[in-house]
Amino acid sequence: MHNRLPRHIILLLLILICGNSIAQTPVRKPDKIFKIDQTTIEVLIEEVNKTDIAYKKLSDPKGPLYAIPKKDVWKIVWNNGDIEEITPPVTATAKARKPTDLIVSKKKEEEKFWEKSGLYAGARIGAGLSFMPKSNGLIEGTELAYSGGIAVGLHKKALGIQVQALYTQVGFGVSVPVGSTDEVTSIKGMQSQLLVPLTVITSQKAGPIRIGVSVGAFGVMQAGAGGLKISDASGSSTMKNCDTCSDKGLGFGVTGGIGLTILEGPRHAVFINADWYYNLGENKDYRPGETSVNTHLGLLSAGVLLHFPGKH
């Protein structure tokens, strides 16, 4: 009979052989994944493809594969110490965007004068014609007129109300009596008026300009003494004051006009206006330089309006 080794010796030898084999199998060190959200995980990375990183959990190296999108990973620190940057972190002043998501911000353009609302004031100057009615004292027809003054208004965008104070010089011609002495050939006069229109205005944008209309009423009164220029046959002329050139202290009428805003900014508007002033009423005792309600007036003027400071 052959001698056999005892069973317990055989079992001990098997244990020693297996233990030596296990001892010779190297233990894999973990890889570190640093995420965009500033968290870190230790895993066993199996694969890195175009879109994802596949890994196994350190606690279950033979378990299932997990994946994390590369866009969520800042960098990988491999178990040998190598560092591989996957997605650079975004700074506090920039956001990660795809080219198709790029938004180009444009500064909002400030509203123009007539697109706002509020109080404004301005000045204007102009010239035109005074229209004399038929009478026994004055020559029927037209004479030059001049005007300048200020305006104050309140508007809500393109609709508003405006009051003006216009100092106006109105020309007129006086009829020369038949058989007059001193060979007088002509008498021309100039009357000073204070014209106060109260109007409602509105406007509409038309390309680079803005077109507006105005309607309202006005009051008018003599402002100071008028003047007369008397010419004779020799060509000489004499100037004289005319303190009583008007037989009425106050007149009134209706007015209307059209205007163009040719330059418009956030707080200013430059305009050109054509206005018609139609006097109402009757004259019973006509005198030279009459400023009452039968003297009509057409003016072409230019000016500028400015918004009062403040929020509009």
Secondary structure, DSSP 8 states (H G I E B T S, - for coil): ------HHHHHHHHHHHHHHHHHHS-----EEEEETTS-EEEEEEEEE-SSEEEEEETT-TTS--EEEEGGGEEEEE-TTS-EEE-S----TT-----GGG-----------GGGSEEEEEEEEEEEEEEEE---SSB-SEEEEEEEEEEEEEEEETTEEEEEEEEEEEEEEEE---TT-GGGEEEEEEEEEEEEEEEEEEEEEEETTEEEEEEEEEEEEEE-S-EEEEEEETTS-EEEEEETT--S-S-EEEEEEEEEEEEEE-SSEEEEEEEEEEEE-S--SS--TT--STT-EEEEEEEEEEEE-SS--
